[in-house]
Amino acid sequence: MKTDSSLLDFVEAARAQGASDLVLVGMLKGRGWTDAAIYRALGAHYERLTGLQVPAPKRTAAAAKDAFLYLLAFSTLGTWSIALGSLMFTLIDKWIADPLSLNWNSYSNYGDYNIASSMAAILVAFPIYLFVMRLILAEVRKHPEKLESDIRKWLTYIALLIAAGVMIGDLVTALTYFLRGELTARFLAKVITVIAISGGIFWYYLSSLKRAASEALHASQ
Protein backbone atom coordinates (compact mmCIF):
# COMPACT_ATOMS: atom_id res chain seq x y z
CA MET A 1 0.00 0.00 0.00
CA LYS A 2 1.29 3.47 -0.92
CA THR A 3 2.59 5.76 1.82
CA ASP A 4 0.87 9.14 2.21
CA SER A 5 3.35 11.74 0.90
CA SER A 6 2.36 14.47 3.37
CA LEU A 7 2.72 12.05 6.27
CA LEU A 8 6.13 10.93 5.03
CA ASP A 9 7.28 14.54 4.65
CA PHE A 10 6.21 15.30 8.21
CA VAL A 11 7.95 12.21 9.59
CA GLU A 12 11.20 13.09 7.84
CA ALA A 13 11.05 16.73 8.98
CA ALA A 14 10.29 15.72 12.57
CA ARG A 15 13.07 13.14 12.64
CA ALA A 16 15.47 15.76 11.28
CA GLN A 17 14.57 17.92 14.28
CA GLY A 18 15.34 15.08 16.67
CA ALA A 19 11.83 13.75 17.37
CA SER A 20 11.89 10.11 18.47
CA ASP A 21 9.83 7.39 16.81
CA LEU A 22 7.85 6.95 20.02
CA VAL A 23 6.89 10.63 20.11
CA LEU A 24 5.96 10.57 16.43
CA VAL A 25 3.75 7.50 16.82
CA GLY A 26 1.92 8.98 19.81
CA MET A 27 1.51 12.37 18.12
CA LEU A 28 0.18 10.96 14.84
CA LYS A 29 -2.17 8.52 16.56
CA GLY A 30 -3.53 11.45 18.52
CA ARG A 31 -4.34 13.14 15.20
CA GLY A 32 -6.23 10.10 13.96
CA TRP A 33 -3.64 8.30 11.84
CA THR A 34 -3.81 4.52 11.92
CA ASP A 35 -0.95 2.34 13.11
CA ALA A 36 -0.54 0.90 9.61
CA ALA A 37 -0.19 4.34 7.99
CA ILE A 38 2.27 5.56 10.64
CA TYR A 39 4.53 2.53 10.41
CA ARG A 40 4.44 2.62 6.61
CA ALA A 41 5.70 6.20 6.76
CA LEU A 42 8.41 5.29 9.27
CA GLY A 43 9.41 2.35 7.11
CA ALA A 44 9.62 4.57 4.02
CA HIS A 45 11.72 7.08 6.00
CA TYR A 46 14.24 4.46 7.08
CA GLU A 47 14.31 2.94 3.59
CA ARG A 48 15.47 6.32 2.29
CA LEU A 49 18.09 6.61 5.02
CA THR A 50 19.52 3.12 4.56
CA GLY A 51 18.91 2.66 0.86
CA LEU A 52 17.41 -0.75 1.67
CA GLN A 53 13.84 -1.91 1.60
CA VAL A 54 12.17 -3.07 4.80
CA PRO A 55 12.30 -6.89 4.53
CA ALA A 56 8.95 -8.64 4.31
CA PRO A 57 8.46 -11.84 6.28
CA LYS A 58 8.15 -15.04 4.31
CA ARG A 59 4.67 -16.13 5.30
CA THR A 60 3.48 -17.90 2.18
CA ALA A 61 3.12 -21.24 3.96
CA ALA A 62 1.49 -19.60 7.00
CA ALA A 63 -0.97 -17.70 4.81
CA ALA A 64 -1.87 -20.89 2.95
CA LYS A 65 -2.37 -22.68 6.27
CA ASP A 66 -4.63 -19.89 7.56
CA ALA A 67 -6.66 -19.95 4.34
CA PHE A 68 -7.06 -23.72 4.61
CA LEU A 69 -8.19 -23.57 8.25
CA TYR A 70 -10.69 -20.76 7.70
CA LEU A 71 -12.13 -22.30 4.52
CA LEU A 72 -12.47 -25.66 6.28
CA ALA A 73 -14.13 -23.99 9.27
CA PHE A 74 -16.66 -22.13 7.14
CA SER A 75 -17.41 -25.12 4.90
CA THR A 76 -18.09 -27.34 7.91
CA LEU A 77 -20.11 -24.51 9.48
CA GLY A 78 -22.32 -24.45 6.41
CA THR A 79 -22.63 -28.25 6.41
CA TRP A 80 -23.72 -28.71 10.02
CA SER A 81 -25.92 -25.60 10.16
CA ILE A 82 -27.86 -26.63 7.04
CA ALA A 83 -28.12 -30.20 8.34
CA LEU A 84 -29.36 -28.92 11.71
CA GLY A 85 -32.01 -26.82 9.98
CA SER A 86 -33.08 -29.78 7.86
CA LEU A 87 -33.27 -32.01 10.94
CA MET A 88 -35.40 -29.48 12.82
CA PHE A 89 -37.71 -29.04 9.81
CA THR A 90 -38.26 -32.80 9.62
CA LEU A 91 -38.95 -33.05 13.36
CA ILE A 92 -41.37 -30.11 13.16
CA ASP A 93 -43.23 -31.86 10.34
CA LYS A 94 -43.47 -34.96 12.54
CA TRP A 95 -44.47 -33.12 15.73
CA ILE A 96 -46.94 -30.72 14.11
CA ALA A 97 -48.79 -32.97 11.73
CA ASP A 98 -50.79 -31.50 8.86
CA PRO A 99 -54.06 -33.47 8.53
CA LEU A 100 -54.45 -32.26 4.95
CA SER A 101 -51.17 -33.82 3.86
CA LEU A 102 -51.53 -36.82 1.57
CA ASN A 103 -49.53 -40.06 1.75
CA TRP A 104 -48.44 -39.43 5.35
CA ASN A 105 -46.95 -42.90 5.67
CA SER A 106 -44.68 -42.42 2.68
CA TYR A 107 -43.69 -38.97 3.95
CA SER A 108 -42.97 -40.46 7.37
CA ASN A 109 -40.55 -42.93 5.78
CA TYR A 110 -38.88 -40.09 3.91
CA GLY A 111 -38.70 -38.12 7.17
CA ASP A 112 -36.87 -40.99 8.88
CA TYR A 113 -34.41 -41.13 5.99
CA ASN A 114 -33.89 -37.37 6.16
CA ILE A 115 -33.31 -37.48 9.93
CA ALA A 116 -30.60 -40.13 9.50
CA SER A 117 -28.92 -38.13 6.71
CA SER A 118 -29.00 -34.86 8.70
CA MET A 119 -27.69 -36.47 11.88
CA ALA A 120 -24.83 -38.08 9.96
CA ALA A 121 -23.84 -34.69 8.52
CA ILE A 122 -23.98 -33.05 11.96
CA LEU A 123 -22.01 -35.84 13.65
CA VAL A 124 -19.24 -35.53 11.06
CA ALA A 125 -19.13 -31.79 10.35
CA PHE A 126 -19.73 -30.32 13.82
CA PRO A 127 -16.78 -32.02 15.61
CA ILE A 128 -14.49 -31.05 12.70
CA TYR A 129 -15.73 -27.46 12.96
CA LEU A 130 -15.02 -27.36 16.71
CA PHE A 131 -11.56 -28.88 16.20
CA VAL A 132 -10.63 -26.44 13.43
CA MET A 133 -11.91 -23.45 15.42
CA ARG A 134 -9.80 -24.62 18.36
CA LEU A 135 -6.73 -24.66 16.09
CA ILE A 136 -7.57 -21.18 14.78
CA LEU A 137 -8.01 -19.75 18.28
CA ALA A 138 -4.73 -21.35 19.38
CA GLU A 139 -2.94 -19.73 16.41
CA VAL A 140 -4.48 -16.36 17.25
CA ARG A 141 -3.30 -16.62 20.87
CA LYS A 142 0.24 -17.34 19.68
CA HIS A 143 0.17 -14.70 16.94
CA PRO A 144 -2.28 -11.89 17.84
CA GLU A 145 -1.46 -10.10 14.57
CA LYS A 146 -3.51 -12.76 12.78
CA LEU A 147 -6.63 -11.04 14.13
CA GLU A 148 -6.00 -8.51 11.35
CA SER A 149 -5.66 -11.20 8.68
CA ASP A 150 -7.43 -10.28 5.43
CA ILE A 151 -8.48 -13.90 4.95
CA ARG A 152 -10.11 -13.98 8.36
CA LYS A 153 -11.91 -10.68 7.82
CA TRP A 154 -13.19 -11.54 4.34
CA LEU A 155 -14.56 -14.95 5.31
CA THR A 156 -16.04 -13.62 8.55
CA TYR A 157 -17.87 -10.83 6.73
CA ILE A 158 -19.07 -13.32 4.10
CA ALA A 159 -20.49 -15.49 6.90
CA LEU A 160 -22.17 -12.43 8.42
CA LEU A 161 -23.62 -11.46 5.04
CA ILE A 162 -25.03 -14.93 4.43
CA ALA A 163 -26.48 -15.18 7.94
CA ALA A 164 -28.03 -11.71 7.69
CA GLY A 165 -29.45 -12.52 4.25
CA VAL A 166 -31.02 -15.73 5.53
CA MET A 167 -32.61 -13.93 8.51
CA ILE A 168 -33.95 -11.11 6.36
CA GLY A 169 -35.37 -13.52 3.77
CA ASP A 170 -36.92 -15.63 6.51
CA LEU A 171 -38.58 -12.63 8.15
CA VAL A 172 -39.87 -11.34 4.79
CA THR A 173 -41.38 -14.77 4.02
CA ALA A 174 -42.97 -14.98 7.47
CA LEU A 175 -44.48 -11.51 7.12
CA THR A 176 -45.78 -12.36 3.65
CA TYR A 177 -47.57 -15.47 4.95
CA PHE A 178 -48.91 -13.51 7.91
CA LEU A 179 -50.38 -10.79 5.71
CA ARG A 180 -52.00 -13.45 3.52
CA GLY A 181 -53.50 -15.11 6.58
CA GLU A 182 -51.63 -18.35 5.82
CA LEU A 183 -49.34 -18.41 8.85
CA THR A 184 -49.60 -21.89 10.41
CA ALA A 185 -48.02 -23.27 13.58
CA ARG A 186 -45.77 -25.54 11.51
CA PHE A 187 -44.54 -22.68 9.33
CA LEU A 188 -44.01 -20.40 12.33
CA ALA A 189 -41.91 -23.07 14.05
CA LYS A 190 -39.71 -23.33 10.95
CA VAL A 191 -39.30 -19.57 10.83
CA ILE A 192 -38.16 -19.53 14.46
CA THR A 193 -35.72 -22.36 13.73
CA VAL A 194 -34.10 -20.51 10.84
CA ILE A 195 -33.82 -17.29 12.85
CA ALA A 196 -32.31 -19.15 15.82
CA ILE A 197 -29.62 -20.87 13.73
CA SER A 198 -28.71 -17.95 11.46
CA GLY A 199 -29.01 -15.46 14.33
CA GLY A 200 -26.69 -17.53 16.50
CA ILE A 201 -24.08 -17.68 13.74
CA PHE A 202 -24.43 -13.95 13.07
CA TRP A 203 -24.05 -13.08 16.76
CA TYR A 204 -21.01 -15.34 17.22
CA TYR A 205 -19.03 -13.96 14.28
CA LEU A 206 -20.03 -10.35 14.94
CA SER A 207 -18.86 -10.78 18.52
CA SER A 208 -15.55 -12.22 17.27
CA LEU A 209 -14.99 -9.14 15.10
CA LYS A 210 -15.77 -6.84 18.04
CA ARG A 211 -13.37 -8.76 20.28
CA ALA A 212 -10.65 -8.58 17.62
CA ALA A 213 -11.13 -4.82 17.23
CA SER A 214 -11.06 -4.35 21.01
CA GLU A 215 -7.88 -6.41 21.39
CA ALA A 216 -6.20 -4.55 18.52
CA LEU A 217 -7.10 -1.21 20.10
CA HIS A 218 -5.82 -2.36 23.50
CA ALA A 219 -2.57 -3.60 21.99
CA SER A 220 -1.97 -0.28 20.23
CA GLN A 221 -2.37 1.76 23.42
PyMOL commands that set and color helices and strands:
alter all, ss='L'
color gray80, all
select helices_A, chain A and resi 5-16+21-30+35-50+60-95+104-142+144-148+150-180+185-220
alter helices_A, ss='H'
color red, helices_A
deselect
rebuild
show_as cartoon
